[in-house]
C-alpha cells in the first residue's frame, strides 16, 4: 500500500508543478471573402458574406403561400 501512495504522491507533484512552457499564438486568420471581381461590396454585404456559408437569413413567412 505504501508503494501505491508513493506513486500517487509523485503523480500529484507532477500535476501541481504545472507547465512552464511559453506557447506563442502564431495563428493568423484570413478573411473569408476575397473579392476578385470589379464589383464593390458595401460594408453590410461584406459582413453578411463573412458570416459564412452556413449562415441562415431570417425571413418572415406569409401564411397561406410559400415564400422562397
Buried (B, 14 or more C-beta within 10 A) or exposed (E): EEEEEEEEEEEEEEEEEEEEEEEEEEEEEEEEBEEEEEEEEEEEEBEBBEEEEEEEEEEEEEEEEEEE
